[in-house]
Amino acid sequence: MSQFKFSVGPWNVHPGADSYGPETRKDIPIEEKFKKFAELGFSAVQFHDDDAVPNINDYTEEEIKEKAREMKALLDKYGLAAEFVAPRLWMDPHTIDGGFMSTRAEDREYAMWRAYRSIDIARELGCDLIVLWLAREGTLCAESKSPVWATKMLIEAINKMLEYDKTIRVCIEPKPNEPIDRSICGTMGHVMAVSAATIDPSRVGGNLESAHATLAGLDPAHEIGFALAMGKLMTVHLNDQNGLKYDQDKSFGVENLRAAFNQVKVLKENGYGEHGEYVGLDVKAMRTTTDGDSYKHLENSLKIFKALEEKVDRFDYDFQKKCVENRDFEGLEMYVMELLMGLK
């Protein structure tokens, strides 16, 4: 039995539309998704602000809170918790050139409005974590804004969030590119620096997504380990990635099994989850997936994670120590490969 609790976002079950083609499956109502998530063994749901409150721009602050309470009741119906709320700052006309880092004051004000409403929603849903995926926070034109100014704008925005609610935690999900090509805060190292510059670094940390680390040419397990060493890993988004291209969100472990093994290993070895953290999945079904298989990528990811967890439990640390002492790294690598191939 897994020692971890798992979370998933409603966007991980979607109709299949992308930048290059139309929908390939029927949309599924959110309550039906919740019911299936609970059946699959998930404990919590990840939310964007407008997942919890659709058409959020149309409501007053009090109406938004009331809508969030309705969503909380739906979660309770299926025994699910809310893990976090993330302001969706990349799908609105106000955020075409960034939200917190927009060169227009009215756009920055709108971004803060969404951030504050996300905090309100999180409180109504019973969670204290706000995730910032800084999708368009950067520049398409290098000379259009100073990276110094932009970084300071991000820190200022986070400070305002920390001041708005004295118990909320802010979790940055770094990504080096796509949809913006010159991002601000693109790796876990950037997250640590931004955290240290805020008014309360103890409440600012990171969310490591496997694919985003790969897109930066980095090892996801090492990025996870770096954040763990700093006491800053607030959550993870596990998936997989085939090379340095667009963000694929493939099922966990299907492309890079050894890298996936080491992600599970570093989480288990360092007590991740002991303070209530979730193992989050951020995976998408292939566009060719049929309606009947809309959840198979989630089932596959959970199955692979739990199988790798069992491999970690069987890992021979005495043999590892002996190999390291003798600098027999070829022997250690082969041991890991045999373990993964079922030969050990």
N, C-alpha and C positions, 0 to 999 in steps of 0.2 A: 504493500500500500504506500502511495506517495506521501512524503512528509510535507508537501506543498499544497497551497490553495491556488486555484487558477481563476483568471478573469479573462473576459473577452468583450469586444465592443460590437454593438449592433451593425456597424459598418462592415464587419468582417463576414457578414452574410448579405450579399448585395446582388443586384440584377445583372452585373457583368459589363455595364457600359464603361468605356474608357475613352481616352483622347482620340482613338483611331477607329472606334466602332460603336454601334448602338447596343442596347440592352439585349442580353441573350437568355435571361430567365425572368420569371415573374417576381415582382417585389413581394416580400413577406411581411405581414404586420408585426409590429414590435412585440406584442404580447405573445404571439406564436414563437418568436425568436426566444423570448425569455423562458417559455415553457421547455423548449428544446435545449437551451443552455443548461437548465437545471437537470434535465434528464441525462445530459452528457457528462455531468459532474463538475461543472463550473460553479464557483461560489460567489462570484461578483461580476458586475457589468461595468465596463468603462463607458463614459459618456462624453460627447461634445455637448456644449451648452444647448444647441438646437436639436440634439437627440432627445434630451430630457424635455425641452420646451420647443417644439417645432414652431416656426414662424415667430421666433423670439422678438424680432424687431417690432411686431405688431402689438405688444403688450406693455402695460405699465409694470413698474417694479413689483407691486403687490400681486398683480395678475400672474407674473412670472413665478413668484413664490407659490401661488396656489396651484399652478400647473405642475410645478415640481413636486408638490405634495401628492398630487394625483399619480405621478410617476412612482413616487415612493410606495404608495399603496400597491401598485402593480408589482413592484419588486418584492414586496412583502408576501404577496400572494404566492409567489414561487420560491420563497425562501432564499432570495438573492440579496446581496449587499451592493452598494455602489462603491467602486474603488476610487474613481476620480472624476472630475469634470474639466474639460479643456475648452477654452473659448475658441470657436472656429473663426479665425481671423484671416482667412484666405479665400472666402467665397462671397464676399460682399463688395460692392462698388467702392466703399470707403477704404478698402485694404488692397487695392490693386498695386500700390507701391509700398506695401508694408502697413502695419498697424501702429505698433509702438514706435516704429522708426520712419513713419511717413514724414515727408517734408511739409505736409499740410497739418496745421494745428487741429483743424476740425476732425481730421482722420485719426489723429492720436487720441483725441477726446472720445471718439467712437470706440476705439480699441479699448480704452480704459472702461468705458461703459459696459462693454461685453465682458471684460475681466471681472468687474464688480458683480455683474449679474451671474457670472459663473460661480463666484464665491457664494452668493445668495443661494443658488441652486444646490451647490454642494452641501451647504448646511441643511437645507430641506431634505436632501437625500441621505443625510447622516454620514457624510464623509468630510475629511479635512484636507484633501489633496487636490491641487490645481496643476494640471499639466500644460506646459506651453510648448507646442510644436511651432517653431518660428518659421513657418513655411515661406512667407514672402518677406521675411525680415533680412534685408540685405540690399543688393542693388543689381539691376540689369545693366546699368551704365556706371562704370567705375567712378567717373567724375561727378555723378549726380548728388552724392552725399558722402561726407567724411566718415570713414569707419570709426574714427575716434568719437565723433558726435553720435553716431548710431549706437555704438556700444554704451555710451552714457545714457542714451534714451531708454535702452533696455533696462539698465540698472535702475533708472528713475521709475520706470513702470512697475518693476518688481517691488521696489520700496513702497510705492503707493498701495499695492496689493497687501503687503505685509502690514501696513498701517491701517488699512480698511478693516482687516480682521486680525486680531492679535494671536489667533491660534491656527490660522490657515498655514499650510505648507505649500511652497511653490516648487514645482518639479519641471526642469527644462529637458525637453527631448531633442538632443542635438541632431542635426543632419547637414552634411557638407554641401549638398546641392539638390536641385530639383524640388520645387519648381523654380527656385531662384538660383542663379549660377555663381553669385558671390555672396555667400551667406555670412551672417554674423553668428558666432557661437556654434560652430560646426562639429565639434568633438567634445568628448567628456572632459578633456583638459580645459576647454573654453568654459564649460559649465562650472568647473571648480573655481576658476578665476572670477567669473561673474558672481558666484555665490559669495566668495570672500569679500567682494566689494559692496555687498548689500548691507542694510542696517541690521539684519539679523541672519547671519550665515547659517545658524543652526536650523533655520526653517527653509533653506533653499538647497535643493539637491538636483539629482538627475535621473532620467529614465533612459536606459540604454536599449536601443533597438538594434538587433543583429544586423539587419540589412544596411542600416545607416553607417555602422562601423565599417562594414565591407566596402561601402561606397567611398569611404575616406581612405581606403587601402589599409585599414587597421584590423586587428584580430578582435572579434567581439568578446571573447573570453577575457582578453587583457583589458579591454575597456571596462568590462564588468568588474574585474579585479581591481582596477585603479579606483573606481568609484567606491567599492567596498572598503579598500584600504583607507579612504578618506572619510568613511562613515556617511557617504552621500548617495548611496544607491536606494532610491525611494521606490522604484518599481522597474520592471523590465518589459520590453516588447520583443518576444522571441519569434523569429521567422527565418527565412533563408533567402539567399541572393546568388544569382548566377552571374558573377563578374561585375565590372564597374560600368553599369548601365543605369537605366531608370530603376526606381524602387519597385521591386517585383512582389514583395510580401509573400514569397512562396512558403509552403508548409514547412514547419521546423524540421531541419535535418535532412531534407530530401536532396540537397545539392552538396552540402559539406558536412558529412556525418561526423568526422573526427572533430571538426570545429564545434559542432553541436554538442558532442560528448564533453568537450572541455568547458562549454558554457554551463552545462548541468553540473559538472564537477566543481567548478569554482563556486557556484551557488551553494552546493551541499557542504563543501568543506568549510565555508565561512558563515554558516548559520543563517543564511538568507531565509526570511520568512518567520524567524523567531520573534520579530517585533510586529507581526501582522502583515508583512509585505506579501503581495500576490505575485505569482508568475503569470504575467500577461501574455496573451498571444495577439499578434497583429498580422494575420494571414488572410489571403484572399483566394477564393476559388478560381481555378482556370476558367477562361471565358467559354471554353467548350463544355464545361460542367452542366449537366442537365438539372432540371428543377428537382428531381428526386434525390440528387446527390448534393444538394446545396450546403450540407453541413459536413460532407466527407473530409474536407481539408482540415476542419477542426478536430474531428475524430482522429485523423491521421497524425496531426501534430501532437495531440495528447498521448497517443499510443507510442509515438517515437520518443517523446520526452520521458515517459515512464519506463520504457525499455532501456533508455540510456541511464536513467536513475538507478536501475537495477545493475547495470554494468559498473557504475561508479561504486555501488555498494560492494561489488566483488573485486574492485581494484586492489592489487597486491602492493601495499605501500612498503612492505619489507623488501620486496623485489625491486621496487623503484629506488629505495635507498641504496641497495647494493649496486644497482646500475650507475647511479650518480657517483657513488664512491669510486667506482672503477672507470668512470667516464665511458661507460658502455651505452651510449645514447642510441646506437643502432639496435642494440638488444631491447632497450626500453621502448623504442618506436615499434619494433616488431611485436612486442608484448601487447601494446595498445591495439595494434591492428588485429592481432589474433583474438583479443578480447572482443573487439567490435564485430569480427567475422564469426564469432561463436566457436572459435577453436580453443578457447580457454574456459 
